[in-house]
Amino acid sequence: MFMFLVLLVIVLMIVAMWKVFEKAGHPGWAAIIPIYNTYIFLKIAGKPGWWLILLFIPIVNLIFAIIAALAFAANFGKSTGFAIGIIFLPFIFIPMLAFGDATYAPVTK
């Protein structure tokens, strides 16, 4: 039963990320390619692709992942609280982005 639940959550996250990537104008299939999906996540967040290297460095990766999650949420018109939800409960908040009325509108600074 537990394995079924885990498989269900994995499938939900793949479908949700696929939909989020498509909302942002990127190919949905990128959600199933390891590392490349993180690169696309960074692009949607408006961060440079070389940040992917920083995500492999312990401690540094935590800081840059939080910054990327904040920018990711902001580009979908969501608040800092929503970004915290993406960090701690992605299996709830990513599907909310995917299947909700959120639209991708990059914040330019």
C-alpha positions in Angstrom: 0.0 0.0 0.0 2.8 2.4 0.9 4.5 1.8 -2.5 1.3 2.5 -4.3 1.0 5.9 -2.4 4.6 6.8 -3.3 4.0 5.9 -6.9 0.8 8.0 -6.9 2.7 11.0 -5.6 5.5 10.6 -8.1 3.0 10.4 -11.0 1.2 13.5 -9.6 4.4 15.5 -9.4 5.4 14.5 -13.0 2.1 15.5 -14.4 2.0 18.7 -12.3 5.5 19.8 -13.3 4.8 18.9 -17.0 1.8 21.3 -16.8 3.7 24.0 -15.0 6.5 23.8 -17.6 4.0 24.1 -20.4 2.3 27.1 -18.7 5.7 28.8 -18.7 6.2 28.1 -22.4 8.8 25.3 -22.0 8.4 21.7 -23.2 6.5 19.6 -20.7 8.6 16.5 -21.3 11.5 18.3 -19.6 9.8 17.4 -16.3 10.9 13.8 -16.7 14.6 14.5 -17.5 16.7 14.6 -14.3 18.9 17.7 -13.9 17.5 19.2 -17.1 14.2 19.7 -15.2 16.1 21.7 -12.6 17.6 23.8 -15.4 14.2 24.6 -16.7 12.9 25.4 -13.2 15.8 27.9 -12.9 14.9 29.4 -16.4 11.2 29.8 -15.3 12.4 31.4 -12.1 14.4 33.9 -14.3 17.7 32.7 -12.9 20.8 32.0 -15.0 21.5 28.4 -16.1 24.9 28.3 -14.4 23.1 28.4 -11.0 22.6 24.7 -11.7 26.3 24.2 -10.8 25.7 25.9 -7.5 22.9 23.5 -6.6 25.5 20.7 -6.4 27.5 22.5 -3.7 26.4 21.6 -0.1 24.9 24.4 2.0 25.2 26.8 -1.0 22.5 24.8 -2.7 20.0 25.5 0.1 20.4 29.2 -0.2 20.2 29.3 -4.0 17.3 26.8 -4.1 15.3 29.1 -1.7 16.1 32.1 -3.9 15.0 30.2 -7.0 11.8 29.0 -5.4 10.9 32.6 -4.3 11.5 33.8 -7.9 9.6 30.8 -9.4 6.6 31.6 -7.2 6.8 35.3 -8.0 6.8 34.6 -11.7 3.5 32.9 -11.3 2.1 35.8 -9.3 2.4 34.0 -6.0 3.6 35.3 -2.6 6.6 34.4 -0.4 4.3 32.1 1.6 3.5 30.2 -1.5 7.2 29.8 -2.2 7.7 28.4 1.3 5.0 25.9 0.4 6.8 25.0 -2.7 9.9 24.4 -0.7 8.4 22.3 2.1 5.3 20.8 0.5 5.9 20.6 -3.2 3.5 17.7 -3.7 0.7 20.1 -2.7 1.8 23.5 -4.0 3.2 22.5 -7.5 -0.2 20.8 -8.4 -1.9 24.0 -7.2 0.2 26.0 -9.7 -0.4 23.4 -12.4 -4.1 22.9 -12.1 -5.1 26.3 -10.6 -5.6 29.6 -12.4 -2.0 30.8 -12.0 -0.5 32.2 -15.1 3.2 32.7 -16.0 4.1 36.4 -16.0 7.8 36.9 -15.5 8.8 39.6 -13.0 11.4 41.8 -14.5 13.9 43.6 -12.3 
